[in-house]
Amino acid sequence: MKFPEYRWRFFLAALIFLPLCAWADDWQPTQLMQLLAQKKSGRATFVEKKTIAMLDQPLVSSGNLAFTAPDKLEKITLTPRRESLALDGNMLTIERQGKRPMTVRVEEYPEAAAFIEGIRGTLAGDLSALEKFYTLTLTGAAGKWRLKLIPKEEKMSSIFSSIEIAGVNAEVKTITLEQRDGDRSEMLITPVE
């Protein structure tokens, strides 16, 4: 019995596609964290769009990001007004244009600490830090993945419903925060060499 040409193409496509599907199904948070942990530092630019129910238009800001594993993270907003957030270990320093710098211990603000650990833990590839605060759902494969973090603690989940971090290989491309009150923040990240 001879297969028509279109059936051979379908059969070959299925042979190629099925292993890719199986690989994507096997993609686990442990593998993503190992991939991310290999990147010890990085710089990027960002554009953040905050949609707030009380405002007619989204707030858009942009600036620079820097990360050095395991626990240094810096966000410098350049527009619309200059602001700097620098995290070093458990100390967060906030500098706003025209105001005195303020330094706080992150653990004094548990909800903020959980949010920070979601971002920092992902960038550092620290699965245990993430699992302390979140239930994780990973979809995709190394070439295009999406990690959803659902807060475990009631206090946190009353403020925000999820953080979704998406990327390609070891590069984080977007961070989306969904708040319980309907407000939303989406940050688009572009790595800088």
N, C-alpha and C positions, 0 to 999 in steps of 0.2 A: 504494500500500500504506500502510495506516495503522498507526502504532505504538500498542500498548496503553498506557494511562496509566502503568503501573509501569515500562515500558521507557523512556519519556521521562524519568521521575525518575532512573532508573539512569544514563541517558545524560548528563543534566545534572550529576549527582553526579560522574560520571567526569571530565567536563570541568573541574569545579572542583577535584577531588582530584588529578588527574594533575600539574598544574603545581606543586602544593604538594609532591608527592613528588619531582619533579625538582629543586625548589629545595632541599629537604632533602639530596638526594644531592650537590648542589654546595656545600654548607656546608663550608668549609675552615678549618683552624686559623688561617690568615692573617686571615680575616674575623673570627673570634672575637677574636683578639688586637687587631685594630683597634678593635673594639667596647669591649673591656676597657680599652685604653689611653686612651680618652676620659675615663674616670673617674679623676681625679687624687687623690682621697682618699675615705675612707669610714669610718664607724663602724658597729659591729654588736655584738649580744650573741651569745653562743654557749652551747650545751649540748653537751658532749663525753662520749661513752660509750666506754669502753675495755673490751674483752673480752679478758681475760688467762686463759690456760689454767689457771694455778695457782690461780685464784680462783673461788669458786662464783658470785659475783655480779659483774656489770660495775661498774667504777668510773665514777661520774658526776661531772662537774665542770661549773661554769658561770662565766661572767664576761663580759668585754668585749674587743673587738678594735678596733684602729685601724690604718689603712694610709694612708700618704702616699707617692705615687709620687715617685721610682722605687724607693726602697730603705729606707723606714722602715716597720716592722711592729711592733705591740705586742699582746701577749696578756696580759691581767690576769685571773687566775683568782681568783674571790671565794669560791667554795665548792668543795669542802669546807674548803680552807684557802687562805689568800692566797698568791699567787705571781705574779711579774711577769717576763715575757720581753720585752725590748725590743731590737729589731734596728735598728741605724742604720748603713747601709753594710755593712761587714764586721765590725762590732763587735756582739757579743751580750752584753747585761747581764742577769743572772739574779738576782732577789731573791726569797728565800723567807722566810717568817715565822720570826723568831727566829734568822736566820742572816745573816752578812755578805754584802753584794752581791758578785757575781763577774762580771768582764768578761773575755770571751775573743774571740780573733780566729776568725771562722767558718772561714777556710781551713785552720786547724790541725786541724780535724775534718772531713775530706772527706765522710764519709757524711752528717753533719748538714748540711754545706754544700749537698749535692745535694738533700736534702729541703727545706731552706729555699728554695733556688732554684726548686723545683717550685711552691711556694706563692707566693713573691714574684714570680717570673717570670709566673705566670698573672695575678695581680692587676694587675701593671704592663703586661700585654699584650706581654711581651718574648719573642717566638717564638725568637729566636736563643739566649737564655739557657736556655730549655726544651730546645731541640734539642741543646744541648751535653751534657746529662745523660740525656735521655729519648727514647724512641720514642713519638710521640703518635698517639692514635686519638681522633677526634672523631665523635660521633654526635648526631643531633637537628638542630635548627634554632635560630635566634636566640632564639625564644620558650621553648625548653626544650632545653638542651644538656648533654652529658656528655663530659668530656675525661679520657681515661685516659692516665696517664704510666707507661711501663714503663722502669725503669732500664737504661741501656746498659752501665755498668761492672759487672764481675763482683762486686766488693766490695759495691757497693750492692745488687745483685740478690740477694746472699746474705742480706741483712738484711730487705729488703722487696720484695715482688713488684710492687706497684703503688700509685700514688696516683690516686684518682679524684675529680675535681672536677666538680660539677654546678651549673648555674645557669640563670637566666632573664635574657635580655638581658645587661646589664653587671653583674648581681648574682650573686655566688657564694652558693649556698644550702647546699651540703654539701661536706665534704672527708672522704674515706674513705681510710685507710691500711691496706693488707693486708700483714702481716708474714709472712716465710717460716716462722716458728715457729708460725703459726696465730693469733697475737694480732691484734687488729683494733681500730682506732679510727675512730669516726664522729663528726664534728662538724657539728651543725646550726647554721646561721648565720642570724640575723635582722637585717637592716639597720636602723639607727636614723637617723632624719632629723636 
